[in-house]
């Protein structure tokens, strides 16, 4: 379950309503829709450009609410970025650390 909270996008456990993770507005570089994934959108994190993929039936409403909360409570504008494809997300999900040299093990046991 996703909720646009006062400080960030909260990912909650639907059964217990416990917050599992918070994606803070201050750490967001932007948000992009995933064009070939129904209800999919990606949060682009600042600094390293790491991508976090989510899906929601109410994607448009959630994104608008997220932008409103970020502006009214924190004073930050969460910009919309160009839509991406699922394949682009898969290859760039670790941001600037998506290259083979960063994701390949140096040694295995």
N, C-alpha and C positions, 0 to 999 in steps of 0.2 A: 504494500500500500504506500502511495506517495502523497505527501502533504507539503504544500508550500507554507513553511513556517515563518516565524519572524526573523530568524537569522540564516536560514538556508532551507534547501529541499530536504525533507526528512523521509527516510525510508523506514516504515514501521512494519512490525509483525502484526498481521490482521487479527490473529487470535488473542494476543495479549496486549496489543496497542503499545508495545515496547519499541522505543526508537532503536533501530539496528545501525543506522548510519545517518550522518548529516553532511550534506554537501553545501558548505557555506557560500553565501553570495559573494563575500569578499574574495574567495578563491576561484570564482568563475570568470573565465575569459569570454564566454558566450554560450549559446545554445543553438543546435542545428537539428533540423528534422532529418530523419532517415527516410529517403524517398521510396525505397523498395522494401520497407519493413512496416507492416500495418501498425499505426499508432506509435512508431518508434521515434525517439529523439535522443540526442547525444548532448551531454554537458561537457564542455571543453574547459578543462582546468587551466588556470593561469600558471605561469612559470615554465612548466615543461610540456604543456599541451596534451596532457593525458586525457583520454576520452572515456566517458562512462555512459553506457547504453541502457536506456529504459524503454518501456512500452506502456502505453495507457490508452484506453478507449476514449478518454476525454483529454487527449494530448493538447489540443488548442486551448482549451479552458485552463488546463494546468500550467501551460507556458505563460499565458496571460496573467494568471494569478501569481505565478512566481515572479514575473517582472514587476507587477504592482507591489508585492510585498518587499522586494529588494529595494525599490525606489522609496517606498513610504517608511520603512523601518530602518534601513541601513543607509539610504541615500545613494545607492549604486544602481546604475543602469546595466541590466543584463542584456547584452546585444544579441540579436539573432544573426547567425552566420549562414552562409550558403548551405543548402541541403547537401547531405552526403549519401553515398550508397553504402549498403552493408559491407561490401567488399572493401571500400575505403576505410571504414571503421576497423575492420579486422586487421588490416595492414598497418594502421596508424594508431591503434588504441593505446600504445605506450608513449605517444607523443614523440619528443625528440630522442627517446631511447627505444625506438621501434626497430632499429637496424639489427642485422644478424649478430653483430659483435656484442650487442647488449643483451640479447635474449638467448644466445647459445651458451651452454655450460662450458666453463673452462675445464672442469674435471668432473667425472662421474664416478660414483662408487657402486 
